[in-house]
Amino acid sequence: MVKSVFYRYLSAACFSCLLSGMAGGVALPAKAQEFRTLADIERDLNRYEKVALHSFADRASFLSIIDRTLGLDNIKGADLLFAKLPQSPFTVSGRRGNNQAVPCQIFIPAKIAPGSGTEIFADLMRGWFGNQLHYASSSDLTYGWLMRHEVRHCDPSHFGDGGNKERDNEIEADLFALNVITNPVVRKKLAQDALAFRMITATLFASSSHMTGLSLKRALHDTQSGNDPTAADEIAAFLAARQQVFDHAKAITTGPRPTNHDIIRAVIELAGTQQGNPLVAEILVDLDQSIAHFAPELHDRSKSVQ
């Protein structure tokens, strides 16, 4: 029997597909393939961990899969645990001690499954920056990065961790999913997309365990030092930047609530202000650049109405 269950929601998620071509004309290695189905992705992920991949359309289908694979009776407080239907991909792992009791189960909402036509980054960033984003790599490569991030959480070393260990797991999973890409040009382009995604989500809506953008940047740029911010400092800085962005967006909006243009305009204006906290200043500048990275035309339009 499965004695306990570890579950994880990702604001940023999990998936997989490598195309034979990408934006900017950089060719992927010949071994890279386009994965069009869940079965294709599942075969790829099983190179790393034993997993089973599922897509669910609604609450009934989601709970049916959970019951069939792990057994709802084995999950303590299942009604409370799954009270809210997940909107992004996530992992559920049955465990016995420090080992998997069943294959790792990865769930993907049907609206962002392969073949849905939905760009995963656009959806996970709530459509605030458009539904067709600009990538240094491609939407398919980012889908693959997110999926391989998730499969890293299937390793027993990531089971049931809380606090700073859970945060460290997130950073380690991001780096693992990037290091799978051996072509340095492709990896560099994908890293630009991944870091921009983390800066946006960490600042605007992610939970504290996913406020990792500054740490990821330092790891990717190999600029880590003894003076790096602590997890508590980084989280506090992201929360402070978030508060500033939404307060400023509310102050400049002409409607009942801020629009995506108001949010972008707020970021642009705040990125040019003096800040007492250097981490907050760094976040606001990086956030502005990240939005411009994914939505350059929208960013320019928002900038023009300042």
C-alpha angles and dihedrals in degrees: 000000000000103000098191139002130220116205133182133190115204121205084198101032142183146297151116145234132127116197126209089237138028144192115295094032096275110147120222121228114281092249091062112102138190109249109207102171140044088248091057091051093045091054090051095048092049087070086073106030137355103265142161118211124211138181121205130193102191144357095277094054091044094053091043091057092046090051093047096047106033104008118242089233089065093056116085111228094000093167092055095038093054098031091120120053108237116245097193133047117275144164131250117189127186112213142188110199106315095336136081113263092190134011114286110266118218117191127201123186109239092237090067100032120118111288094025091108091229121132105229097213091048091051095045090050087056095247090282092133099038135278097265110053132192113245134191085214117013140280089253093055091050089050088055092047092053093048093050089047087058096047088056087065088060089072111101089236086072097048118126099339121158138185119015092349090062089050091049089051090056093053092044091050091051091052093044091053090051095046090057084074106080098180102094095209093051092044092052092052093046090048089057091055094043094050093047089051092051093048092052097045094041092053102039109036119337123124118252094264088062097046090106105122097112093046091048092050092052091048093049094046092043091233098129115137142161088274096061114132117263119244089256092052093048093048092047091050093051091049091049092049090048092052091050093049096051095040090052092045090054090049095054101038119108094199136067091273135011118275126214088263089055091051092049092046090050091053092049092050095044093048089067097050131096114257129198091212113061092204091056089049090051092049094050093050092046091046091053091050091046093054090047088050095056099031110023096161094047089047091052092049092050091047092052093061095056 
